[in-house]
Amino acid sequence: MSKIASAKYMRRRLGRLKMEMEDISREQQSIKEGQSQVRAKFNVVEEEYEQLRNETNQIIRQTANTQIRLGLMFSILQAREQGDLGKAAQLTGLLREMVGRDNYCKSGAPPP
């Protein structure tokens, strides 16, 4: 192969390599953009998860609180049926205190 043919071959090869490198560079940029989009979507999902977890915990607390209130109400009714008005009054006071504390907390203030 002559020097001229060899030089032409090298230039063509160099040109192809440059084009391949440009293609690879575009692909890498596309991958980076895709990763950025995935990261952003992941952050949104993570925020939604946190919000749902907090809402679920709040519902669990409310459910437990409701169960306690219902238990107190049932105990008040039992005490009244048994004629134990002192116990009924004590339980009623406890229920009133609980409802008052819950209403106070719902207003945004810390419990007393």
C-alpha positions, 0 to 999 in steps of 0.5 A, a space after each residue: 500500500 502506498 503512503 498516499 493510500 495509507 494516509 487516505 485510509 487513515 483519514 477515512 478511519 479517523 473520520 469514522 472514529 470521530 463520527 462514532 465518538 459523536 454518536 457515543 457522546 449523544 448517547 451518553 447525553 441521552 442517558 444522562 437526561 434519562 437518569 435525571 428524569 428517573 431521579 426526578 420521578 423517584 423524588 416525586 414518588 418518595 415525597 408521595 410515599 412520605 405523605 401517604 405514610 404520614 396520612 396512614 399514621 394519622 389514621 391509625 392514631 385517630 382509629 386508636 383514639 376512637 377505639 379508646 373513646 368507644 371503650 370509655 362510652 361502653 364502660 360509662 353505660 355499664 357503670 350506669 346500668 350497674 348503678 355505679 354513678 361515681 364510676 360513671 362520673 369519673 369515666 365521663 370526666 375522663 372522656 370529656 378531658 380526652 375530647 377537650 384535649 383532642 379538640 385543642 390539638 386539632 386547633 393546632 396548639 400543643 396539648 395542655 
